[in-house]
Amino acid sequence: MKLNTQETRLDNGVRIVSSHIPHATSVAMGIWAGVGGRFENRTTQGMSHFLEHLLFKGTKTRSARAISQEVEGRGGYLNAFTQEEATCYYARIGAKYVWPMAAVLADMYLHPKFAPADIEKERGVIIEEIMMYRDQPQQVAEDLLGEMVWEKHPLGRPLIGTPEHIKGYSRAEIAGFKKDKYKSSNTVIALAGCVDHAAAVRKLAPQFEKLSRGGRPACQAVKSSTPQRRFEQMEKKIEQSHLALGLRLFGREDERRFALKLLSVMLGENMSSRLFQVVRERHGMAYSIHSSMHLFSDTGVLAVTAGLDRKKTEKAMMLIFKEFETMRRQEASARELRRAKDYSIGQMQLSMESSSSQMMWVGGQVLQRGYYEQPEEIMRRLEAVSAADILRLARDILRPQNISIALVCPEGGTVDSGRVSAEIARLK
């Protein structure tokens, strides 16, 4: 599978990248800014997410209602997200409306109004969003895990910030943050679907050539000395225990990332995975249990999350540790390895049928890596992974010093921390 991509760099450093899909009748477009939670400090915590919200509240020529109506009123979809290393404003619409949609996204990105009344209203909206997440115990466990994996580091702070931070930001601080971080060399415009690259450059270049020049903002590196906490549990008025376990890893350019993907699939990414079969199917201790990998520029995490039977939480954790031990001790069978490869490649092939997925693929990679890999190259690298490669990786990463565990328990349902720590220590 090879994407039909083209890229143009404007004189000021803005990159426009497109992926033409011959059979598509729609276009997905995203404007990517290379800034997110890890580019904040303690005085700007949650600013990237706050800014993302405010770009939808109106520009010098469009109200918030006009922004939504010009896209949704033509059958399109409009949204945004903030990550640790990127923020993306994106939309998808029928091909005949692509340039009106592009004009809206460009106006949002380049000319936000930051009306004081809108800022005040959005403070309340975001604080309610924070309260919503605090009512979700699995989210609480995952936020706590981040704090533990990257202790005293921006990656360990919740992307959404805290009510105290959100209440304190002034209009000048918000506008200053955008001016400082949203630079030309830090901006990528990605399109995918029924789109002509030359037309995209003609339409977009006149607007984005005016974006302020500047280098990419710096962020605090993760070093071997960056502290990491091992085990922490807290009680809430809930019925189920919520586990978030993470192993701190290498960054996105590490050659072991392909073996890591297959290890994660085998461990817990689908219903035939080891953790799903053992913890849920064989022992009935969980409804949901899942593994996932998240790689950043210089660090990463392999995570296992689960909602567990409150009376069998400790037993379920022992089963998870046992699967870690098994993965460290013996190679996967040829059949299990084949299933993991077929799943990973098949999921990629399915996702690449979507214009939105192709836009996310090329936009995210060009922004964060400076280039993009063709899906067929990823598939080739996955096919080349051997069972011995995965065993070697498991022995490298499934170690006590890499593990952090956050547990949110029902009141009176905490586990024996000494026993948990002893089981972790056995992974040597």
GIRA-V808006 format. One record per pair of residues at least 24 apart in sequence whose ideal C-beta (glycine too) atoms are under 7 Angstrom apart, sorted by the first residue. I is the first residue (numbers start at 1). GAP is how many residues later the second one is. D is the distance in whole Angstrom. If there is no record, write none. Layout:
i->(I,I)
gap->(GAP,GAP)
d->(D,D)
This chain:
i->(1,1,1,1,2,2,3,3,3,3,5,5,6,7,8,10,10,10,11,12,12,12,12,13,13,13,14,14,14,14,14,15,15,16,16,16,16,17,17,17,17,17,18,18,18,18,18,19,19,19,20,21,21,21,21,21,24,24,24,25,25,25,26,26,26,26,26,26,26,27,27,27,27,27,27,27,27,28,28,28,28,28,28,28,28,29,29,29,29,29,29,29,29,30,30,30,30,30,30,30,31,31,31,31,31,32,32,32,32,32,32,32,32,33,33,33,33,33,33,34,34,34,34,34,35,35,35,35,36,36,36,36,36,36,37,37,37,37,38,38,38,38,38,39,39,39,40,41,44,45,45,45,45,46,46,46,46,46,47,47,47,48,48,49,49,49,49,50,50,50,50,50,51,51,51,52,52,52,53,53,53,54,54,54,54,54,54,55,55,55,55,56,57,57,57,58,58,58,59,59,59,59,59,60,60,61,62,67,67,70,70,71,71,74,76,82,84,84,85,85,85,86,86,86,88,90,92,92,95,95,98,99,102,102,106,106,110,110,114,114,114,116,119,119,123,123,126,126,127,127,129,130,130,133,137,137,137,137,138,138,138,140,141,141,141,141,141,141,142,142,144,144,144,145,145,145,145,148,148,148,148,148,149,149,149,149,149,150,150,151,151,151,152,153,153,153,154,154,155,179,181,183,183,183,183,184,184,184,184,185,185,185,186,186,187,188,188,188,190,190,190,190,191,192,192,192,192,193,221,222,222,228,229,230,230,230,230,231,231,231,231,232,233,233,233,233,234,235,235,235,236,237,238,239,239,240,240,240,241,241,241,241,241,241,241,242,242,243,243,243,243,243,244,244,244,245,245,245,245,245,246,246,246,246,247,247,247,247,247,247,248,248,248,249,249,249,249,249,250,251,251,251,251,251,251,252,252,252,252,256,257,258,258,258,259,259,259,259,260,260,260,261,261,261,262,262,262,262,262,262,263,263,263,264,264,264,264,265,265,265,266,266,266,267,267,268,270,272,274,275,275,275,278,278,279,279,279,279,283,285,285,285,285,286,297,302,310,310,313,313,313,314,314,314,317,317,318,321,321,324,324,325,327,327,328,328,328,328,331,331,331,332,332,337,341,341,344,345,345,348,348,348,398,399,400,400,400,400)
gap->(348,351,374,375,372,374,355,359,371,372,357,367,191,359,193,195,198,199,198,172,197,199,201,171,172,200,170,173,175,194,197,173,351,173,184,185,188,171,173,345,346,349,173,174,177,179,182,173,339,343,175,171,172,173,334,337,169,170,331,69,70,169,66,67,68,69,167,168,329,66,68,71,164,166,167,168,328,62,64,163,164,165,327,328,331,61,62,72,73,76,161,162,330,58,59,60,160,329,330,333,58,74,78,156,158,54,56,155,156,158,331,332,335,53,54,148,149,153,154,51,52,152,182,333,52,146,151,182,46,47,48,49,50,51,47,117,120,122,46,47,116,117,181,142,178,180,114,113,133,112,116,117,120,114,115,116,119,120,122,127,130,34,39,33,110,111,112,76,111,116,119,124,123,126,127,28,30,35,69,72,73,58,60,64,65,68,120,34,53,54,57,52,58,61,65,55,57,60,48,49,52,53,54,51,53,46,45,37,41,30,34,30,33,26,25,77,71,212,211,212,283,278,281,282,275,269,263,264,98,99,97,104,101,102,98,101,97,101,57,60,61,55,52,55,43,44,34,40,36,39,31,30,33,27,99,101,105,271,104,167,169,268,101,102,103,265,266,267,102,163,88,100,262,99,101,259,261,80,81,84,256,258,79,97,99,152,255,72,76,76,77,78,75,67,69,73,65,66,67,33,36,29,30,31,32,27,28,29,30,29,30,31,30,31,24,175,178,179,169,172,173,176,168,163,166,167,170,162,77,76,77,176,175,173,174,175,191,174,186,189,190,174,174,176,181,182,174,174,176,179,172,174,172,71,171,67,68,70,67,69,72,166,168,169,172,65,166,62,63,65,74,164,59,61,162,58,59,75,158,160,55,56,57,158,54,55,150,151,155,156,51,53,154,50,51,52,53,148,50,44,45,46,47,48,49,43,44,45,48,137,38,123,124,127,126,130,131,134,33,42,133,32,83,121,78,79,82,120,123,128,127,130,131,27,28,29,38,75,78,79,66,70,74,24,56,36,73,67,49,29,45,48,41,45,27,37,40,41,36,24,27,30,31,30,71,95,100,103,96,100,102,101,102,105,98,103,105,102,103,74,103,102,67,71,66,67,70,99,56,57,60,55,58,50,41,42,38,34,37,27,30,31,29,28,24,25,27,28)
d->(6,6,5,5,5,5,6,7,6,7,6,7,4,7,5,6,6,6,7,4,6,6,5,4,4,7,5,5,7,5,6,5,6,5,6,6,6,7,5,5,7,5,4,7,5,4,5,4,5,5,6,6,5,7,6,7,4,5,5,7,6,6,6,6,6,6,5,7,6,6,5,4,6,4,6,5,6,7,4,7,5,6,4,4,4,6,6,7,6,6,7,5,7,5,7,4,5,5,7,5,5,5,5,7,5,6,5,7,4,7,5,7,4,7,5,7,5,6,6,7,6,4,6,5,6,4,7,6,6,5,5,5,5,6,5,6,6,4,5,6,4,5,5,7,5,5,6,7,6,6,5,7,5,6,2,7,5,6,7,7,5,5,6,4,5,5,7,6,7,6,6,7,6,6,6,5,5,6,5,7,6,6,6,7,7,6,7,6,5,7,5,7,7,4,6,5,6,6,5,6,4,6,6,5,6,7,6,6,6,6,5,5,6,7,6,6,6,6,6,7,6,7,6,6,7,7,7,6,7,4,6,6,6,6,7,5,6,7,6,6,6,6,6,7,5,6,7,5,5,6,6,6,6,7,6,5,4,5,5,7,6,5,4,7,4,5,7,5,5,7,6,7,4,4,5,6,4,7,4,6,4,6,6,5,5,6,5,6,6,4,6,6,6,6,6,5,7,6,7,7,5,6,7,3,7,5,6,5,7,6,6,6,5,7,6,6,5,4,5,5,3,7,6,5,4,4,7,3,6,5,4,6,6,7,6,7,7,5,6,6,6,6,4,6,5,7,6,5,5,7,6,6,5,7,6,5,7,6,4,5,4,6,5,7,6,6,4,7,5,6,7,6,7,5,5,7,4,7,7,5,5,7,5,5,7,5,6,7,4,6,7,6,5,7,4,6,6,6,6,6,6,5,4,6,6,4,6,6,7,5,6,5,5,5,5,5,5,5,6,7,6,7,6,7,5,7,6,7,6,6,5,6,6,5,7,5,6,4,6,6,6,6,5,5,7,6,6,6,5,7,6,6,6,6,7,6,5,7,7,5,5,7,4,6,7,7,5,5,7,7,6,4,6,7,7,6,6,5,7,5,6,6,4,6,5,5,5,7,4,6,5,5,6,5,6,6,6,5,6,6,7,7,6,6,5,5,5,7)
